[in-house]
Amino acid sequence: MIEIILPIRLQSPNVKEHWTKTYKRNKRVAQVIGFTLWTNSEVCRLRDKLFSDTKVVKDKTKLTGGFKIRIQLIKLGRPFDYDNMVFAFKAIRDSTCAFFFPHLAAGQADCQACFDIDYLQEKGGSGIKILITEVPI
């Protein structure tokens, strides 16, 4: 299991702000997560293993492994509702999954069958914890 803790503070989806502000914040979050994953040797090894363990069945590539990704919000105060938490984690989910499938269009990597994504919350300081575990499919 690989654990990555980032000091990212999430904005509630209920906050009304101009779309450019949200876009810039999500872009920064995606860049931080992408840089963190690219510089983590264990995650790069898992990524390489994902594509080395593929099988070709009837001209289609079939992945034989997968990942369980658990994204955990660490925050003080009142926790998010589940639907707000899922919406707030959208940029984190997209950038984490895009690391494993960079050839796909933006936002399309998280719909692959090799990912099982869970969302959790815990009380504490502030930040995001990403737990990546390799599981057989």
Secondary structure, DSSP 4 states (H G I P E B T S, - for coil): -EEEEE-PPPPPTTS---HHHHHHHHHHHHHHHHHHHHT-HHHHHHHHHHHHTEEEETTEEEE-EEEEEEEEEEESSSPPPHHHHHHHTHHHHHHHHHHH-TTSPTT-GGGSTTEEEEEEEEESSSEEEEEEEEEE-
